[in-house]
Amino acid sequence: MTSSTQKHNLFWFRRDLRLTDNHGLFQALTAGIPVKAIFIFDNEIIEKLDNPYDRRIQFIYQTLQTIKQQLQALGSDLWIYHGKPNDVFASLTTAENVQGVYSNRDYEPYAMQRDLDIQNLVAKNGVAFSQFKDQVIFERNEVVKDDGNPYTVYTPFSKKWKSLFKSSMAESFPTELHFNHFLKGIAPETPSLKSMGFDEQPFRFPATQVKNDILINYGETRDIPSIQGTSRLSVHLRFGTISIRQLLRQGLETSEKYVNELIWREFYMQILWHFPRVVNQAFKPKYDLIAWRNNPAEFELWCKGETGYPIVDAGMRELLATGFMHNRVRMVVASFLTKHLLIDWRWGEAWFAKHLLDFELASNNGGWQWAAGSGVDAAPYFRVFNPTLQTLKFDPQFKYIRQWVPEFDTLRYPKPMVVHELARKRCLDVYQQAVGPAATER
């Protein structure tokens, strides 16, 4: 009996690229019939990527090869497709004996609409579409105020999150006990990166584990960009190569501060789910009235890391070179773009979205709107980071700066493109014209 004629379910990998502790995969493997594992390089997404070398595509591709090898060792395989999901599922559910499609939920607007379309499409062939919670501990309406309204301030959200949390929510789904339920078979050759329009370059991705020592000291080291004081696991959370439950268990044993950061991630996810307009609009509508300067030449200097402010330039160069930027530095460069240069936060958000290895819509949008003052629980607009003071506080010996801007203390380094005090005054004037006196922001 071939894989196309044998009755089976499909498990669709997306933001959950691992075989272990995978909720949707566990449900598929325990549903009573064999499971065919699939992944789709979604043309609707990858055609928007204009760089032939995209580290995220390479990360996904390499991760899929690992999963494929693991499945082949079990006598199964990973079927990898390239195209539009609707076309792939239309073909699979008409040509094969598919009973159900299993996946884990995604909360971004495009993904939710895509999944609704797939659900409606496969239903026409009598195929059920089942989704499960996997990339978060709490989702959608699970953490809301007593009156049912969503939280828009982190601290009360965090308190409610912790009051609702039970240790059982961090327990693993034992998929490994059911690996014998994968469909036997050999998949066709995987589409190459080149065939999809992408190049591959040597690159070392972050490890999937973080040492307990880093988390134990996280509260004291996380703001120092010259050392590895953070987990560097954001890319693995983004693509699900590590389980949020596994990471939460480790955090609960080592660092409440780190657990709080995981809760911030869920806070921004529920903001995106409740208020999808934030993708293109300020959460606080009056902030869309700001008269941004949007100077293209100044934006280019910011993008290249040639602003004359070493901490800003170091962050931007680190981003271009590695696809990563330290979180403290992300706040500094975002504040500089929106406040010092008065360039629309959407420009910066799009640049980060293009280059960040760990790009995740909810957190990226939330972080940029926080920096601009336009988002939920945001820094008030009169708070303008002073890059020089940020340097003295978090990189006083210039270790981080020297790594990425080796010429910063030579004559080759450009003078600051703006004077901090003048830029700050200009920012406050422009913001006040749009949103009113600063006192109302407190």
Stockholm file with secondary structure:
# STOCKHOLM 1.0

chainA/1-442         MTSSTQKHNLFWFRRDLRLTDNHGLFQALTAGIPVKAIFIFDNEIIEKLDNPYDRRIQFIYQTLQTIKQQLQALGSDLWIYHGKPNDVFASLTTAENVQGVYSNRDYEPYAMQRDLDIQNLVAKNGVAFSQFKDQVIFERNEVVKDDGNPYTVYTPFSKKWKSLFKSSMAESFPTELHFNHFLKGIAPETPSLKSMGFDEQPFRFPATQVKNDILINYGETRDIPSIQGTSRLSVHLRFGTISIRQLLRQGLETSEKYVNELIWREFYMQILWHFPRVVNQAFKPKYDLIAWRNNPAEFELWCKGETGYPIVDAGMRELLATGFMHNRVRMVVASFLTKHLLIDWRWGEAWFAKHLLDFELASNNGGWQWAAGSGVDAAPYFRVFNPTLQTLKFDPQFKYIRQWVPEFDTLRYPKPMVVHELARKRCLDVYQQAVGPAATER
#=GR chainA/1-442 SS CCTTTSCEEEEEESSCCCSSSCHHHHHHHTSSSCEEEEEEEEHHHHTTCCCSCCHHHHHHHHHHHHHHHHHHHTTCCEEEEEECHHHHHHHHHHHSCEEEEEEECCCSHHHHHHHHHHHHHHHTTTCEEEEECCSCSSCTTSSCCTTSCCCCSHHHHHHHHHHHCCGGGGCCCCGGGGGGGBCCCCCCCCCCTGGGTCCCCCCCCCCSCCCHHHHHTHHHHTTCTTSCCSCCCHHHHHHTSSCHHHHHHHHHHHCHHHHHHHHHHHHHHHHHHHCGGGGTSCSSGGGGGCCCCCCHHHHHHHHHTCSSCHHHHHHHHHHHHHSCCCHHHHHHHHHIIIIISCCCHHHHHHHHHHHCTTCCHHHHHHHHHHHHTCSTTCCCTTCCCCHHHHHHHHCTTCHHHHHHCTTTTSTTSCCCSSCHHHHHHHHHHHHHHHHCCGGGGC
#=GC SS_cons         CCTTTSCEEEEEESSCCCSSSCHHHHHHHTSSSCEEEEEEEEHHHHTTCCCSCCHHHHHHHHHHHHHHHHHHHTTCCEEEEEECHHHHHHHHHHHSCEEEEEEECCCSHHHHHHHHHHHHHHHTTTCEEEEECCSCSSCTTSSCCTTSCCCCSHHHHHHHHHHHCCGGGGCCCCGGGGGGGBCCCCCCCCCCTGGGTCCCCCCCCCCSCCCHHHHHTHHHHTTCTTSCCSCCCHHHHHHTSSCHHHHHHHHHHHCHHHHHHHHHHHHHHHHHHHCGGGGTSCSSGGGGGCCCCCCHHHHHHHHHTCSSCHHHHHHHHHHHHHSCCCHHHHHHHHHIIIIISCCCHHHHHHHHHHHCTTCCHHHHHHHHHHHHTCSTTCCCTTCCCCHHHHHHHHCTTCHHHHHHCTTTTSTTSCCCSSCHHHHHHHHHHHHHHHHCCGGGGC
//
